[in-house]
Amino acid sequence: MAPFSPLVPVFGMSSAAVLLGEGISAARWLAAVPLVGGVALTSFGRARTGGGSAVRAAGRGRPRPGDPAAAVSPTRLPT
């Protein structure tokens, strides 16, 4: 829920335009673009890259072959 909180003003502005017939200036549309883009990057960027090495090293993901995090197990140290 927290990653989508920047979209509250965008949905409010869009709802007011659709339901109440309020006009939306070009400046407001331009202000909405980085908000929607930032949420899209943070939401869909992780799914595409599979998360960081720290996530995989913590045991919450499968390490990829050749990943340096794959060499260290979070439960036992390398000997």
Secondary structure, DSSP 8 states (H G I E B T S, - for coil): -GGGGGGHHHHHHHHHHHHH-----HHHHHHHHHHHHHHHHHHHHHHHHT--HHHHHTTSS---TT-GGGGS-SSS---
